[in-house]
């Protein structure tokens, strides 16, 4: 049986109040949608059990890197060992390694690291 992977997000507000940082089991992932050329929203089943999903907004990554950010999240959520995975920690400047490994089609390095993480519970 595969162990559950838990994904951690921190929005850079000190981690001392409700919604500053959250951890979701990968099985609660419900989808991703783009909100601009440099931003997307990641949805998880609400931690409270309410019908409305929780939403993690990642923004400020390299324009046009939506697919790469989606791939990075898929890799993070599907680790073979399960456990705890930091995806975006604004307080400590720690990001999953897959967020920073991409280059464009011309071989030019491009970083998908977001500059902002916003957590909305029961969005």
C-alpha positions, 0 to 999 in steps of 0.5 A: 500500500502506498503511503499518503504524501502531505503537501505543505504551503506557507504564505510568508506571514509568519505561520502564527495565524489561521491560514498562514500555512497549511498541509494537505494530503495529496488525496484531497487535491481537486484541481488547478486553474490559471488566473493570469500569465504568471499565476494559478490557483491550486484547490484542495478539499476544505480542511474544515470539511465544508463544500467549498474548496481551500485555494492556494494561489501561486503567483509571480512565477515566470510567465507561461510556466503553468504547465511546469508548475503543474508538473512540479506539483504532480511530482511532489504529490506522487513521491514513492515514499509518501511523507511530508513535502514542502512545495512553497514556503515563503517564510523560509524561501524553500520551494520544491526542487521541481519548481526551479529546474525548468528551461525554456525551449531555447535552453535559457534558464527560467525559474518557476519559483513563485514570488507570492503564495496566498492561502484561502480557506473554504474559498 
